[in-house]
Amino acid sequence: MSVPLWFFIACLAVVGVKLVRPPLWLVVVLLIGGYLVAGSLLAPTIDPFVK
């Protein structure tokens, strides 16, 4: 059985939010911050650590 990576990460995120119960603003800041960093000049620097 093959599960797409995005689906697996989404499931982990849902379980993590339900278990840890972080504030909504923290979740939003992390999502927006990750999106902005991925499209910035820092992306090539971070890429080797993520892979």
Backbone bond lengths (Angstrom), bond angles and torsions (degrees), N, CA, C in turn:
res aa  C-N    CA-C-N  psi(-1)  N-CA   C-N-CA  omega(-1)  CA-C   N-CA-C  phi
1 M - - - 1.453 - - 1.519 108.79 -
2 S 1.297 116.07 128.49 1.458 121.28 -178.39 1.529 109.38 -111.23
3 V 1.315 115.12 125.95 1.466 121.14 179.91 1.525 107.84 -113.55
4 P 1.328 117.92 130.91 1.466 119.67 177.77 1.535 111.19 -62.27
5 L 1.319 115.49 145.14 1.461 120.82 -177.92 1.525 111.43 -60.64
6 W 1.316 117.73 -40.79 1.470 120.07 -178.35 1.526 111.05 -62.91
7 F 1.339 117.09 -35.48 1.461 120.50 179.41 1.531 110.62 -69.61
8 F 1.321 116.31 -41.69 1.458 121.23 178.13 1.533 110.86 -62.07
9 I 1.323 117.05 -44.12 1.472 120.85 179.42 1.523 110.51 -66.44
10 A 1.333 117.32 -38.93 1.468 120.40 177.91 1.531 110.79 -63.38
11 C 1.333 116.74 -40.61 1.472 119.77 178.08 1.519 111.27 -65.08
12 L 1.313 116.85 -42.67 1.466 120.22 177.08 1.527 111.25 -62.13
13 A 1.318 117.02 -38.91 1.458 120.63 179.53 1.528 110.68 -65.02
14 V 1.317 116.94 -43.25 1.468 120.48 179.75 1.522 110.59 -62.96
15 V 1.325 116.99 -45.36 1.467 120.58 179.18 1.523 110.54 -64.52
16 G 1.337 116.91 -41.49 1.462 120.43 179.31 1.516 112.64 -63.12
17 V 1.316 116.60 -41.82 1.469 120.00 179.82 1.525 110.22 -67.37
18 K 1.332 117.25 -37.62 1.471 120.00 179.85 1.530 111.39 -69.80
19 L 1.326 117.54 -36.70 1.461 120.51 -177.79 1.526 113.07 -79.90
20 V 1.325 116.72 -45.40 1.465 121.23 -174.14 1.527 111.89 -86.00
21 R 1.329 116.89 -29.70 1.470 123.13 -179.60 1.533 112.70 55.61
22 P 1.362 117.44 55.22 1.465 119.06 176.14 1.531 109.67 -72.21
23 P 1.325 116.27 159.27 1.470 118.32 176.83 1.530 110.58 -64.33
24 L 1.317 116.19 148.26 1.459 121.33 -177.53 1.525 111.58 -60.57
25 W 1.329 117.83 -37.13 1.454 119.73 -178.62 1.528 110.59 -63.91
26 L 1.329 118.48 -33.57 1.460 121.19 179.04 1.530 110.93 -67.87
27 V 1.310 117.06 -40.95 1.462 121.01 177.60 1.523 110.02 -62.77
28 V 1.321 116.80 -44.66 1.466 121.22 -179.40 1.527 110.74 -64.93
29 V 1.319 117.83 -42.72 1.468 121.24 179.81 1.527 110.74 -63.07
30 L 1.331 117.63 -42.08 1.464 120.49 178.89 1.528 111.94 -65.48
31 L 1.330 117.25 -41.00 1.457 120.24 178.71 1.526 111.96 -65.93
32 I 1.312 117.03 -47.73 1.465 120.58 -179.49 1.527 110.46 -67.56
33 G 1.335 116.78 -41.28 1.467 120.00 178.82 1.515 111.90 -62.47
34 G 1.333 118.14 -42.82 1.458 121.00 177.88 1.510 111.92 -63.92
35 Y 1.318 116.73 -39.34 1.470 120.73 178.37 1.533 110.62 -64.62
36 L 1.322 116.75 -43.32 1.463 119.96 -178.69 1.522 111.97 -69.21
37 V 1.323 118.01 -39.36 1.458 120.73 179.01 1.530 110.62 -67.06
38 A 1.335 117.55 -36.72 1.462 121.02 -179.23 1.523 111.55 -64.24
39 G 1.321 117.32 -28.90 1.458 120.30 -179.10 1.516 113.58 -99.86
40 S 1.317 117.95 8.02 1.461 120.55 -175.75 1.526 111.39 -98.91
41 L 1.312 115.58 -174.37 1.462 121.41 177.36 1.523 112.12 -71.29
42 L 1.329 117.42 -15.40 1.461 121.00 179.12 1.529 112.75 -78.81
43 A 1.318 118.02 -12.06 1.462 121.58 -175.58 1.537 112.77 -56.97
44 P 1.342 119.61 -46.01 1.473 118.13 179.19 1.537 112.87 -64.33
45 T 1.326 117.46 -26.93 1.457 120.73 179.40 1.523 110.39 -75.03
46 I 1.315 117.10 -37.75 1.454 121.66 -176.74 1.532 111.61 -81.35
47 D 1.334 116.86 -27.25 1.466 121.63 -173.80 1.530 114.68 -52.59
48 P 1.341 121.00 -45.32 1.472 119.00 179.96 1.530 113.31 -62.96
49 F 1.319 118.28 -31.88 1.458 121.08 -179.62 1.526 112.25 -74.48
50 V 1.338 116.29 -30.83 1.455 120.76 -178.95 1.532 110.39 -76.05
51 K 1.313 116.16 -36.72 1.472 119.67 -179.62 1.457 107.98 -80.32
